[in-house]
Amino acid sequence: MTIKYPVLKLIMPSDLAGVDNGKIPPHLLRGLRGTKGKLHHLAATAFNCLQMEAYFSGIDLQATSVADTYRSYEQQKKTFVDRYAGLPTGRKPEVTRKFAGKTYYLKPGKAPSASPGTSNHGWGLAIDIANASGARLDWMMGDNPLLSPVLKYGFSWEVESGPNAESWHIRYVCGDKVPMAVTEAVEAFPELKA
């Protein structure tokens, strides 16, 4: 059975207008409570709230690494070069990306990554969740994926299914419209605001 992840359209926060992917000004980024890395301030607040609900449900939500939150352009380029080759690798299914006018092929045993300058990590809106499987993924998806905790706090998966789908990769999609669950959580626990 193929898992289908709920995917919502990404709406960019207005303060990212005119900013280049992977070159976010430091004043727009915030550290996360109890995990590694930084996100755009709206995404960081939403993740802090999601992480708190997970905690009260007995689930530990952490980023897989600092590089799996906000990624500078140089970090994304380093990740891309590590994961992709300029020639077909024999990996099945084949996953390709375009970069600098050339096609690159995902190496066997590597997770997909966006081309430099195109990643939602470069906007500070994406976070990769450590060990997003089993009970943790079940909790993230909820009993009804359209009412999942991930969606409730303004996050969505990026790819519904197939070889590019990543259970661990969620992204903040609400732009400047803060989800009601985030507003209520911050009212109750002001320290969640990033």
N, C-alpha and C positions, 0 to 999 in steps of 0.2 A: 504494500500500500504506500502510495506517495503522499507525504504530508504536504498540505497546502497552507502556506503562511498568509495571514491577512496583510495585504499590501495597500497602503493609502498613498495618494499623491503627495509629494513633498512640497510644502509651502515654505519658502525661505523667510527667515526673520528680516525685517526691513533694514536693520543696522548692518547687514552683510552686503547691501547694494553697493556696487563699485569696488568691492573687496575681491582680491584674487584668491582662488582655492589654494589652500596650503599656506596662505600668507595673512592669516587673521591677526589683527592688532591685539596685543596682549590684554588690553583693557576689556575686550569682549569675551575673554576666556576665564573660566573659573575652575578651581580644583574641585574634585568630587569628595564627598564625605565617605571615609572608610574604604576607599578603593584608589587605585592608581589613576593618574592622568588628569586631563582637563577636557572640558567641553565648552561650547558656546554657553553663555550665562543662562539662557532660557532652557536649553537642553540639560545643563547641569542641575538646575533646580528640579526639573521634571524627573531626572534620573534619581536624585536624592529622595524624592517622594516615592517613586517606584521601588527603590531599594528598601525604604522603610516599610512599605506594605509587605514586601517579600520577607523581611526580617520577622514581622509579626505573624507571618504564615509559616515560619520555620525554614525559609529558603534564604540562602546566602547568594546575593548577586554581586559579582565582582567583575571588573574588566580583566581580560586575559593578560594584558600588559599595558604599560604606558603608551606604547605605539598603537594600541587598539582603541584609543579614544581620539583626541585631536591629533592629526598627523600634518606636520609641515610638508611643503612640497618636496623638500629633500628627503624626509623620512618616507614619503610615499614612493618616491623614485627608488630609494634603496630597497623597499619592500618589493616593488615591481620587478626590479632586476634580479632579486633573489628567487622569485617565483616563476618567472617567465624566461623562455629561450627564443632566440631568433629563428630557429628551425623547428619543424614538427618533432615532437618528443615521443610519439607513439601512445600517449595517454588516451584512455578511453573512459568516458566520452571526452572528445577534444574540446578544449575551452581556449578561445583566442581573444586577444585584445589588440587594439590599434594604438600605437604610440609613435610620434614623430614620423608619421607617414608609412610606418612599417607594421606588419602583422607579427604578433608574438604569441607563443604557445605555452600553456600552463604545463609546468613540469610535474611528473608523477609524484604523488605524495604531498603536493602543495595545495593550499586553499586558494581559491580565486582572489584576486585583488584588482581594484580599478586601475586604469592607466593614470599616471601622474597628472594632477590638475583636474581630475574628474571625480575623485572620491568624496563621498559624504563625510569621511573622516577629515578631509581637508577643509570642510566647512565647520568642523567641531560639532557636528550634529549626529554622528554615528558612534556607537560603542559596541565592541565585541564582548559578549558575556562568556566568562570562563565556564567550561563544562555545561554548555547549554543542551543538555539531553536528559533523558529519564525524568525524574520528579521535578527537576528545575525547569526543563522545557515544558512539561505538563502544566506547571504552575504559570509559566509565562503565557502559554496559549489559553489557559482557562478552560472551563467546561464548554464554553461557546467562544470560538476564536474571535468572533465579532464583538464580544464583550470582555475580551482578555484584559488582564492587568496592564499588559504592554500598551494596548490601544487606549485604555482609560487614562494613562498619563501622557499621551501624546506621541507615543512611539509606534513604529510600524516596521515590518520586515521590508526588505527592498525587492526581493524576488520571490514570487509565489511558489515555484517548484522547479525541478530540473537540475542540471549540473551546476548552475550558478547560484542555487538557493543555499543560504547559510543560516542554520538555526540560531547561531550565535550572534548574528549581525542585525542590530536594530538601529533605527534612526529616528530622530525627533522630526516630526512632519507638520507641526502646527503653526509655524511662523510666529507671528506676534500674538496670536489668540491662545492664551494660556488655558489649558483644559481645566474644567471645573474641579476635577479631582486634585490637581496641583494647587489651585487656589485654596481649596478647603484644607489640604494637608499643611500648607504654609501658614494659614490662619491658626491652626491648632499647634503647629510646631514651627515657629518662625526661624529657627536655626537651620531649617531645610533650604531656605533661600540662599542661592549661590551668589 
